[in-house]
Amino acid sequence: MKYAISTDGDEVCPHFGRAPHFTIINIKDNKLIDKNLLTNPGHTIGSIPKFISDQGVNCMITGGMGHRAVQFFNQYAIDVIVGISGKINYVIEKILDGTLEGGESICAPGRGKGYGIEKIHTEEDENDKLNHHH
């Protein structure tokens, strides 16, 4: 199973979209197979979930993200665990021993670069409106 962890230095970044990096780990038979650090490709609507999906990731781990971002990840069949903080290596240990538990999203919607995201419509949203005459 492959996991992505929003990363800032050696800590879990509180907001996935503003994370400078993502730590990608591959776990098989409760053993860490490999660990890579990838640079955030940029925070535009839907770009990070696609980037993470392209890495073959099954689960995104972060401090927090908004509901719409969770939906984008879910569209790629990627589970999301929020409410995680602390050192990356500690989080990896928790994954390996099966004790990692998510919680409340740490970041607050409407702060920073994500502000007003619910007002932005994608081309897909517009096409959806045209195809559903309700």
Summary of the structure (lengths in Angstrom):
residues: 134
radius of gyration: 15.5
end to end distance: 41.1
largest distance: 51.1
contacts: 368
relative contact order: 0.20
helix: 33%
strand: 25%
